[in-house]
Amino acid sequence: MANATIIAMVWKDNRLHTPMYFFLSNFSFMEIWYTTVIVPKMLSSFMVERSIISVSGCIFQFYVFFCLGTTECLFLGVMTYDRYIAICYLLRYRTLMNKKVCTQLAVGSWVSGFIGHLPLTISTTQFFFCGPNKINHFFCDLAPVLNLSCTDTSVSEMIFFTFAWVIILCSFLLTMVSYCYIISTICRMP
């Protein structure tokens, strides 16, 4: 409800039609989908003693979960970049962060988040699964799914963890560099 309220407020109030609130609305929309991927299955697992999910349902669930996680990291970086421009280039902010740039940054975050995990997800569907095929979790994470596979998953694991570290580190570094510049700019103000 809180995320839907944020989206409605930003959409309704013209004073909130700024880049910061545009990105916040996108972030709230993403958070709605984030919880929608996990919470229904979790609640059904709590209500029923035996929870079952198909392999295709499991793969779809972790694909969407990881795509949204990647999109979240990218949005955090984009939101930090927006604040960097707003503070360090105050007089040029409206020019640098115009509607076109904001839309490109938002679409780029969404598309990158969903396309980035496609190769790994497609390769995961090619695995052969054997054994009990049971995961003791309320959502399908990649590591337990790879543990169920009878095929060699070392390449997929390496690709996934490399991709995850690149996304996390890039987002973190963009955030840290932006905040260093922001703090530096604030310290130089009379």
MOVENLIN-V578866 format. One line per field, one symbol per residue. ss: DSSP state (@ for helix, = for strand, . for the rest). psi: psi as a letter, one per 30 degrees, with the letter a starting at -180 (. if undefined). burial: I if it has 24 or more other ideal C-beta (glycine too) atoms within 12 Angstrom, else O. Layout:
ss->???
psi->???
burial->???
This chain:
ss->.@@@@@@@@@@@.@@@..@@@@@@@@@@@@@@@@@@@@@@@@@@@@@.......@@@@@@@@@@@@@@@@@@@@@@@@@@@@@@@@@@.@@@@@@@..@@@@@@@@@@@@@@@@@@.@@@@@@@@...=............@@@@@@@=....@@@@@@@@@@@@@@@@@@@@@@@@@@@@@@@@@@@..
psi->eeeeeeeeeeeejffgileefeeeeeeeeeeeeeffeeeeeeeeeeekfjkkkleeeeeeefeeeeeeeeeeeeeeeeeeeeeeeeefhefgeeeehleeeeeeeeeeeeeeefeefeeeeeeefflkklafhkkhlfljleeeeeffkflkgeeeeeeeeeeeeeeeeeeeeeeeeeeeeeeeeeffk.
burial->OOOOOIIOOIOOOOOOOOIIIIIIIIIIIIIOIIOOIIOOIOOOOOOOOOOOIOIOOIIOIIIIIIIIIIIIIIIIIIIIIIIIIIIIOOOOOOOOIOOOOIOOIIOOIIOIIIOIIOOIIOIIOOIOIOOOOOIOOIIIIIOIIIIIIOOOIOOIOOIIOOIIOOIOOIIOOIIOOIOOOIOOOOOOOO
